[in-house]
Amino acid sequence: MIEKGEIVLCDIIIKGKKIYKFENVIFSRFYDCEFPKLNKKEYSFFFNKHKIKDEIVFVQSIDVKVKTGFKHKGKTFSNANKNEEIRNKTSGTYE
């Protein structure tokens, strides 16, 4: 079983209107999802990459080959500050 937020290399069988079998797939489980139910809204990248047309599918079986780590669980965005130093047009150094 995959833990919340885990990224794995696996063989996976997914059942929707038809059965999809994928081998050697990188799959990542979200922290707040209804696993084994996958919906297109949350897993849109996975659905589009593997050309799954269904809106909701269920993971029938998953054979984990390698556990690669966990997703970053950031809740906020960091702010970028503008650099206020002036560059010299000739040498490119900051003044």
N, CA, C and O atoms as CSV, one atom per row, in Angstrom:
chain,resi,resn,atom,element,x,y,z
A,1,MET,N,N,0.841,-1.182,0.000
A,1,MET,CA,C,0.000,0.000,0.000
A,1,MET,C,C,0.883,1.241,0.000
A,1,MET,O,O,1.982,1.237,0.556
A,2,ILE,N,N,0.409,2.261,-0.605
A,2,ILE,CA,C,1.146,3.511,-0.708
A,2,ILE,C,C,0.689,4.450,0.409
A,2,ILE,O,O,-0.508,4.605,0.651
A,3,GLU,N,N,1.638,5.063,1.074
A,3,GLU,CA,C,1.313,6.029,2.124
A,3,GLU,C,C,0.920,7.361,1.500
A,3,GLU,O,O,1.151,7.591,0.312
A,4,LYS,N,N,0.331,8.231,2.298
A,4,LYS,CA,C,-0.071,9.552,1.805
A,4,LYS,C,C,1.162,10.339,1.403
A,4,LYS,O,O,2.119,10.434,2.171
A,5,GLY,N,N,1.144,10.914,0.185
A,5,GLY,CA,C,2.234,11.740,-0.303
A,5,GLY,C,C,3.409,10.980,-0.879
A,5,GLY,O,O,4.398,11.598,-1.273
A,6,GLU,N,N,3.335,9.668,-0.940
A,6,GLU,CA,C,4.473,8.862,-1.393
A,6,GLU,C,C,4.541,8.789,-2.921
A,6,GLU,O,O,3.515,8.784,-3.600
A,7,ILE,N,N,5.756,8.735,-3.441
A,7,ILE,CA,C,6.012,8.595,-4.867
A,7,ILE,C,C,6.657,7.233,-5.077
A,7,ILE,O,O,7.641,6.902,-4.414
A,8,VAL,N,N,6.102,6.431,-6.006
A,8,VAL,CA,C,6.606,5.078,-6.224
A,8,VAL,C,C,6.732,4.763,-7.714
A,8,VAL,O,O,6.062,5.363,-8.555
A,9,LEU,N,N,7.604,3.813,-8.012
A,9,LEU,CA,C,7.686,3.197,-9.339
A,9,LEU,C,C,6.932,1.887,-9.207
A,9,LEU,O,O,7.247,1.076,-8.336
A,10,CYS,N,N,5.933,1.668,-10.065
A,10,CYS,CA,C,5.060,0.517,-9.845
A,10,CYS,C,C,4.437,0.009,-11.139
A,10,CYS,O,O,4.487,0.661,-12.182
A,11,ASP,N,N,3.849,-1.180,-11.032
A,11,ASP,CA,C,2.919,-1.698,-12.030
A,11,ASP,C,C,1.545,-1.489,-11.430
A,11,ASP,O,O,1.308,-1.838,-10.273
A,12,ILE,N,N,0.630,-0.915,-12.217
A,12,ILE,CA,C,-0.668,-0.541,-11.664
A,12,ILE,C,C,-1.786,-0.970,-12.607
A,12,ILE,O,O,-1.668,-0.853,-13.826
A,13,ILE,N,N,-2.872,-1.468,-12.023
A,13,ILE,CA,C,-4.071,-1.823,-12.781
A,13,ILE,C,C,-5.196,-0.930,-12.271
A,13,ILE,O,O,-5.497,-0.900,-11.077
A,14,ILE,N,N,-5.814,-0.199,-13.210
A,14,ILE,CA,C,-6.862,0.768,-12.881
A,14,ILE,C,C,-8.140,0.359,-13.594
A,14,ILE,O,O,-8.111,-0.001,-14.771
A,15,LYS,N,N,-9.264,0.413,-12.884
A,15,LYS,CA,C,-10.548,0.042,-13.471
A,15,LYS,C,C,-11.465,1.246,-13.542
A,15,LYS,O,O,-11.752,1.886,-12.531
A,16,GLY,N,N,-11.920,1.548,-14.748
A,16,GLY,CA,C,-12.916,2.582,-14.991
A,16,GLY,C,C,-13.987,1.950,-15.857
A,16,GLY,O,O,-14.540,0.910,-15.500
A,17,LYS,N,N,-14.287,2.566,-16.995
A,17,LYS,CA,C,-15.186,1.932,-17.956
A,17,LYS,C,C,-14.501,0.724,-18.584
A,17,LYS,O,O,-15.159,-0.226,-19.009
A,18,LYS,N,N,-13.179,0.772,-18.636
A,18,LYS,CA,C,-12.399,-0.389,-19.061
A,18,LYS,C,C,-11.214,-0.533,-18.108
A,18,LYS,O,O,-10.995,0.321,-17.249
A,19,ILE,N,N,-10.469,-1.591,-18.258
A,19,ILE,CA,C,-9.338,-1.853,-17.374
A,19,ILE,C,C,-8.053,-1.393,-18.046
A,19,ILE,O,O,-7.771,-1.757,-19.187
A,20,TYR,N,N,-7.278,-0.588,-17.327
A,20,TYR,CA,C,-6.005,-0.075,-17.811
A,20,TYR,C,C,-4.881,-0.751,-17.043
A,20,TYR,O,O,-4.932,-0.830,-15.816
A,21,LYS,N,N,-3.857,-1.244,-17.755
A,21,LYS,CA,C,-2.681,-1.854,-17.125
A,21,LYS,C,C,-1.450,-1.070,-17.552
A,21,LYS,O,O,-1.189,-0.911,-18.744
A,22,PHE,N,N,-0.699,-0.585,-16.579
A,22,PHE,CA,C,0.515,0.171,-16.860
A,22,PHE,C,C,1.678,-0.475,-16.115
A,22,PHE,O,O,1.545,-0.864,-14.954
A,23,GLU,N,N,2.815,-0.584,-16.790
A,23,GLU,CA,C,4.018,-1.158,-16.180
A,23,GLU,C,C,5.082,-0.077,-16.075
A,23,GLU,O,O,5.196,0.789,-16.942
A,24,ASN,N,N,5.858,-0.140,-15.003
A,24,ASN,CA,C,6.958,0.796,-14.746
A,24,ASN,C,C,6.493,2.250,-14.822
A,24,ASN,O,O,7.027,3.047,-15.593
A,25,VAL,N,N,5.506,2.573,-14.024
A,25,VAL,CA,C,4.898,3.897,-13.995
A,25,VAL,C,C,5.291,4.595,-12.693
A,25,VAL,O,O,5.303,3.981,-11.627
A,26,ILE,N,N,5.610,5.886,-12.795
A,26,ILE,CA,C,5.803,6.698,-11.600
A,26,ILE,C,C,4.421,7.177,-11.162
A,26,ILE,O,O,3.714,7.837,-11.923
A,27,PHE,N,N,4.047,6.839,-9.934
A,27,PHE,CA,C,2.741,7.229,-9.410
A,27,PHE,C,C,2.941,7.903,-8.062
A,27,PHE,O,O,3.715,7.431,-7.230
A,28,SER,N,N,2.248,8.995,-7.857
A,28,SER,CA,C,2.342,9.693,-6.570
A,28,SER,C,C,0.943,9.884,-6.011
A,28,SER,O,O,0.024,10.312,-6.709
A,29,ARG,N,N,0.806,9.554,-4.731
A,29,ARG,CA,C,-0.475,9.703,-4.051
A,29,ARG,C,C,-0.511,11.051,-3.353
A,29,ARG,O,O,0.455,11.442,-2.697
A,30,PHE,N,N,-1.623,11.762,-3.492
A,30,PHE,CA,C,-1.773,13.049,-2.836
A,30,PHE,C,C,-2.028,12.850,-1.345
A,30,PHE,O,O,-2.495,11.793,-0.918
A,31,TYR,N,N,-1.716,13.881,-0.558
A,31,TYR,CA,C,-1.926,13.813,0.884
A,31,TYR,C,C,-3.405,13.760,1.246
A,31,TYR,O,O,-3.799,13.038,2.163
A,32,ASP,N,N,-4.225,14.527,0.525
A,32,ASP,CA,C,-5.654,14.574,0.842
A,32,ASP,C,C,-6.462,14.074,-0.352
A,32,ASP,O,O,-7.059,14.860,-1.088
A,33,CYS,N,N,-6.470,12.763,-0.530
A,33,CYS,CA,C,-7.232,12.178,-1.630
A,33,CYS,C,C,-7.999,10.974,-1.110
A,33,CYS,O,O,-7.762,10.515,0.008
A,34,GLU,N,N,-8.906,10.468,-1.911
A,34,GLU,CA,C,-9.738,9.326,-1.536
A,34,GLU,C,C,-9.180,8.061,-2.182
A,34,GLU,O,O,-9.878,7.388,-2.940
A,35,PHE,N,N,-7.931,7.740,-1.884
A,35,PHE,CA,C,-7.295,6.571,-2.468
A,35,PHE,C,C,-8.018,5.319,-2.007
A,35,PHE,O,O,-8.281,5.220,-0.809
A,36,PRO,N,N,-8.355,4.376,-2.831
A,36,PRO,CA,C,-7.947,4.060,-4.192
A,36,PRO,C,C,-8.812,4.679,-5.284
A,36,PRO,O,O,-8.648,4.348,-6.458
A,37,LYS,N,N,-9.726,5.566,-4.921
A,37,LYS,CA,C,-10.546,6.266,-5.917
A,37,LYS,C,C,-9.739,7.446,-6.448
A,37,LYS,O,O,-9.290,8.294,-5.677
A,38,LEU,N,N,-9.555,7.499,-7.770
A,38,LEU,CA,C,-8.812,8.592,-8.397
A,38,LEU,C,C,-9.776,9.371,-9.274
A,38,LEU,O,O,-10.472,8.791,-10.106
A,39,ASN,N,N,-9.817,10.692,-9.090
A,39,ASN,CA,C,-10.668,11.493,-9.967
A,39,ASN,C,C,-9.800,12.363,-10.869
A,39,ASN,O,O,-8.653,12.673,-10.549
A,40,LYS,N,N,-10.370,12.741,-11.987
A,40,LYS,CA,C,-9.628,13.471,-13.013
A,40,LYS,C,C,-9.198,14.853,-12.546
A,40,LYS,O,O,-8.189,15.377,-13.017
A,41,LYS,N,N,-9.948,15.450,-11.628
A,41,LYS,CA,C,-9.625,16.788,-11.149
A,41,LYS,C,C,-8.292,16.794,-10.393
A,41,LYS,O,O,-7.461,17.672,-10.626
A,42,GLU,N,N,-8.076,15.836,-9.498
A,42,GLU,CA,C,-6.840,15.785,-8.719
A,42,GLU,C,C,-5.680,15.172,-9.494
A,42,GLU,O,O,-4.547,15.640,-9.382
A,43,TYR,N,N,-5.948,14.137,-10.274
A,43,TYR,CA,C,-4.894,13.394,-10.963
A,43,TYR,C,C,-4.890,13.691,-12.464
A,43,TYR,O,O,-4.680,12.786,-13.272
A,44,SER,N,N,-5.117,14.936,-12.839
A,44,SER,CA,C,-5.227,15.297,-14.258
A,44,SER,C,C,-3.946,15.011,-15.035
A,44,SER,O,O,-4.013,14.586,-16.188
A,45,PHE,N,N,-2.775,15.237,-14.424
A,45,PHE,CA,C,-1.516,14.962,-15.115
A,45,PHE,C,C,-1.396,13.472,-15.431
A,45,PHE,O,O,-1.026,13.100,-16.544
A,46,PHE,N,N,-1.706,12.629,-14.464
A,46,PHE,CA,C,-1.643,11.169,-14.649
A,46,PHE,C,C,-2.658,10.724,-15.699
A,46,PHE,O,O,-2.331,9.909,-16.560
A,47,PHE,N,N,-3.875,11.241,-15.643
A,47,PHE,CA,C,-4.930,10.873,-16.593
A,47,PHE,C,C,-4.543,11.281,-18.013
A,47,PHE,O,O,-4.689,10.490,-18.945
A,48,ASN,N,N,-4.054,12.502,-18.183
A,48,ASN,CA,C,-3.697,12.985,-19.518
A,48,ASN,C,C,-2.487,12.248,-20.081
A,48,ASN,O,O,-2.464,11.914,-21.266
A,49,LYS,N,N,-1.490,11.994,-19.254
A,49,LYS,CA,C,-0.272,11.328,-19.711
A,49,LYS,C,C,-0.560,9.911,-20.199
A,49,LYS,O,O,0.048,9.450,-21.165
A,50,HIS,N,N,-1.482,9.222,-19.539
A,50,HIS,CA,C,-1.782,7.838,-19.882
A,50,HIS,C,C,-3.071,7.695,-20.688
A,50,HIS,O,O,-3.565,6.586,-20.893
A,51,LYS,N,N,-3.613,8.832,-21.145
A,51,LYS,CA,C,-4.779,8.870,-22.027
A,51,LYS,C,C,-5.991,8.134,-21.441
A,51,LYS,O,O,-6.641,7.338,-22.119
A,52,ILE,N,N,-6.277,8.419,-20.167
A,52,ILE,CA,C,-7.454,7.862,-19.503
A,52,ILE,C,C,-8.594,8.851,-19.689
A,52,ILE,O,O,-8.486,10.008,-19.280
A,53,LYS,N,N,-9.678,8.407,-20.298
A,53,LYS,CA,C,-10.799,9.296,-20.630
A,53,LYS,C,C,-11.844,9.381,-19.520
A,53,LYS,O,O,-12.638,10.322,-19.508
A,54,ASP,N,N,-11.870,8.431,-18.590
A,54,ASP,CA,C,-12.886,8.398,-17.541
A,54,ASP,C,C,-12.689,9.543,-16.556
A,54,ASP,O,O,-11.581,10.056,-16.400
A,55,GLU,N,N,-13.779,9.939,-15.890
A,55,GLU,CA,C,-13.710,10.991,-14.871
A,55,GLU,C,C,-13.233,10.438,-13.532
A,55,GLU,O,O,-12.466,11.091,-12.825
A,56,ILE,N,N,-13.686,9.235,-13.186
A,56,ILE,CA,C,-13.313,8.599,-11.919
A,56,ILE,C,C,-12.925,7.153,-12.206
A,56,ILE,O,O,-13.640,6.436,-12.905
A,57,VAL,N,N,-11.779,6.731,-11.656
A,57,VAL,CA,C,-11.326,5.349,-11.780
A,57,VAL,C,C,-10.914,4.837,-10.399
A,57,VAL,O,O,-10.734,5.615,-9.463
A,58,PHE,N,N,-10.769,3.531,-10.291
A,58,PHE,CA,C,-10.374,2.904,-9.030
A,58,PHE,C,C,-9.116,2.072,-9.254
A,58,PHE,O,O,-8.999,1.374,-10.262
A,59,VAL,N,N,-8.183,2.146,-8.320
A,59,VAL,CA,C,-6.971,1.341,-8.391
A,59,VAL,C,C,-7.345,-0.066,-7.955
A,59,VAL,O,O,-7.737,-0.286,-6.809
A,60,GLN,N,N,-7.220,-1.028,-8.883
A,60,GLN,CA,C,-7.538,-2.414,-8.569
A,60,GLN,C,C,-6.368,-3.091,-7.875
A,60,GLN,O,O,-6.541,-3.745,-6.847
A,61,SER,N,N,-5.179,-2.933,-8.437
A,61,SER,CA,C,-3.994,-3.492,-7.797
A,61,SER,C,C,-2.790,-2.632,-8.123
A,61,SER,O,O,-2.731,-1.980,-9.166
A,62,ILE,N,N,-1.843,-2.645,-7.220
A,62,ILE,CA,C,-0.624,-1.875,-7.407
A,62,ILE,C,C,0.538,-2.707,-6.869
A,62,ILE,O,O,0.522,-3.146,-5.719
A,63,ASP,N,N,1.534,-2.913,-7.709
A,63,ASP,CA,C,2.723,-3.678,-7.334
A,63,ASP,C,C,3.893,-2.701,-7.270
A,63,ASP,O,O,4.446,-2.308,-8.297
A,64,VAL,N,N,4.260,-2.319,-6.059
A,64,VAL,CA,C,5.313,-1.324,-5.859
A,64,VAL,C,C,6.670,-1.979,-6.075
A,64,VAL,O,O,7.002,-2.975,-5.433
A,65,LYS,N,N,7.454,-1.401,-6.995
A,65,LYS,CA,C,8.805,-1.898,-7.261
A,65,LYS,C,C,9.835,-1.122,-6.459
A,65,LYS,O,O,10.716,-1.711,-5.832
A,66,VAL,N,N,9.722,0.214,-6.480
A,66,VAL,CA,C,10.682,1.068,-5.784
A,66,VAL,C,C,9.925,2.217,-5.129
A,66,VAL,O,O,9.079,2.850,-5.761
A,67,LYS,N,N,10.232,2.484,-3.861
A,67,LYS,CA,C,9.691,3.660,-3.178
A,67,LYS,C,C,10.729,4.762,-3.318
A,67,LYS,O,O,11.853,4.628,-2.833
A,68,THR,N,N,10.352,5.858,-3.985
A,68,THR,CA,C,11.329,6.896,-4.301
A,68,THR,C,C,11.326,8.076,-3.338
A,68,THR,O,O,12.271,8.865,-3.346
A,69,GLY,N,N,10.312,8.220,-2.520
A,69,GLY,CA,C,10.288,9.336,-1.576
A,69,GLY,C,C,8.891,9.888,-1.411
A,69,GLY,O,O,7.898,9.228,-1.717
A,70,PHE,N,N,8.836,11.126,-0.917
A,70,PHE,CA,C,7.555,11.774,-0.651
A,70,PHE,C,C,7.488,13.124,-1.334
A,70,PHE,O,O,8.510,13.769,-1.568
A,71,LYS,N,N,6.257,13.549,-1.654
A,71,LYS,CA,C,6.026,14.864,-2.236
A,71,LYS,C,C,6.249,15.933,-1.177
A,71,LYS,O,O,6.082,15.681,0.016
A,72,HIS,N,N,6.626,17.122,-1.617
A,72,HIS,CA,C,6.773,18.248,-0.703
A,72,HIS,C,C,5.390,18.703,-0.282
A,72,HIS,O,O,4.518,18.936,-1.119
A,73,LYS,N,N,5.198,18.827,1.021
A,73,LYS,CA,C,3.874,19.203,1.532
A,73,LYS,C,C,3.889,20.674,1.933
A,73,LYS,O,O,3.774,20.998,3.115
A,74,GLY,N,N,4.028,21.557,0.960
A,74,GLY,CA,C,3.995,22.985,1.226
A,74,GLY,C,C,2.583,23.506,1.163
A,74,GLY,O,O,1.826,23.150,0.259
A,75,LYS,N,N,2.219,24.339,2.106
A,75,LYS,CA,C,0.859,24.873,2.124
A,75,LYS,C,C,0.809,26.313,1.638
A,75,LYS,O,O,-0.257,26.801,1.263
A,76,THR,N,N,1.935,26.993,1.640
A,76,THR,CA,C,1.936,28.389,1.214
A,76,THR,C,C,2.984,28.598,0.137
A,76,THR,O,O,3.904,27.796,-0.025
A,77,PHE,N,N,2.828,29.672,-0.581
A,77,PHE,CA,C,3.792,30.041,-1.596
A,77,PHE,C,C,4.825,30.980,-0.986
A,77,PHE,O,O,4.506,31.745,-0.076
A,78,SER,N,N,6.043,30.928,-1.473
A,78,SER,CA,C,7.056,31.873,-1.005
A,78,SER,C,C,7.032,33.090,-1.918
A,78,SER,O,O,6.718,32.984,-3.104
A,79,ASN,N,N,7.359,34.222,-1.367
A,79,ASN,CA,C,7.361,35.458,-2.139
A,79,ASN,C,C,8.766,35.753,-2.642
A,79,ASN,O,O,9.749,35.569,-1.926
A,80,ALA,N,N,8.842,36.208,-3.869
A,80,ALA,CA,C,10.126,36.600,-4.435
A,80,ALA,C,C,10.267,38.109,-4.295
A,80,ALA,O,O,9.338,38.858,-4.598
A,81,ASN,N,N,11.422,38.546,-3.838
A,81,ASN,CA,C,11.676,39.974,-3.697
A,81,ASN,C,C,12.494,40.466,-4.877
A,81,ASN,O,O,13.415,39.788,-5.334
A,82,LYS,N,N,12.157,41.633,-5.359
A,82,LYS,CA,C,12.864,42.213,-6.491
A,82,LYS,C,C,14.247,42.677,-6.054
A,82,LYS,O,O,14.412,43.290,-4.999
A,83,ASN,N,N,15.229,42.374,-6.882
A,83,ASN,CA,C,16.592,42.815,-6.619
A,83,ASN,C,C,16.682,44.298,-6.938
A,83,ASN,O,O,16.415,44.705,-8.069
A,84,GLU,N,N,17.053,45.104,-5.965
A,84,GLU,CA,C,17.080,46.547,-6.158
A,84,GLU,C,C,18.472,47.082,-6.485
A,84,GLU,O,O,18.652,48.292,-6.619
A,85,GLU,N,N,19.450,46.198,-6.614
A,85,GLU,CA,C,20.786,46.649,-6.977
A,85,GLU,C,C,20.822,46.969,-8.468
A,85,GLU,O,O,20.100,46.372,-9.266
A,86,ILE,N,N,21.675,47.920,-8.823
A,86,ILE,CA,C,21.785,48.358,-10.214
A,86,ILE,C,C,23.025,47.723,-10.827
A,86,ILE,O,O,24.093,47.717,-10.214
A,87,ARG,N,N,22.884,47.188,-12.041
A,87,ARG,CA,C,23.999,46.567,-12.737
A,87,ARG,C,C,24.709,47.586,-13.612
A,87,ARG,O,O,24.089,48.458,-14.221
A,88,ASN,N,N,26.002,47.450,-13.656
A,88,ASN,CA,C,26.824,48.251,-14.551
A,88,ASN,C,C,26.656,47.685,-15.955
A,88,ASN,O,O,26.846,46.487,-16.165
A,89,LYS,N,N,26.296,48.545,-16.931
A,89,LYS,CA,C,26.006,48.066,-18.278
A,89,LYS,C,C,27.268,47.578,-19.003
A,89,LYS,O,O,27.178,46.734,-19.895
A,90,THR,N,N,28.415,48.091,-18.633
A,90,THR,CA,C,29.656,47.707,-19.305
A,90,THR,C,C,30.180,46.377,-18.785
A,90,THR,O,O,30.414,45.456,-19.568
A,91,SER,N,N,30.366,46.266,-17.483
A,91,SER,CA,C,30.988,45.057,-16.922
A,91,SER,C,C,29.962,44.045,-16.421
A,91,SER,O,O,30.308,42.873,-16.271
A,92,GLY,N,N,28.733,44.437,-16.159
A,92,GLY,CA,C,27.712,43.541,-15.678
A,92,GLY,C,C,27.763,43.312,-14.164
A,92,GLY,O,O,26.991,42.508,-13.643
A,93,THR,N,N,28.640,43.990,-13.462
A,93,THR,CA,C,28.722,43.838,-12.012
A,93,THR,C,C,27.684,44.726,-11.334
A,93,THR,O,O,27.216,45.718,-11.893
A,94,TYR,N,N,27.347,44.336,-10.121
A,94,TYR,CA,C,26.412,45.156,-9.352
A,94,TYR,C,C,27.157,46.310,-8.685
A,94,TYR,O,O,28.291,46.152,-8.232
A,95,GLU,N,N,26.511,47.462,-8.631
A,95,GLU,CA,C,27.142,48.648,-8.029
A,95,GLU,C,C,26.607,48.883,-6.646
A,95,GLU,O,O,27.015,49.833,-5.979
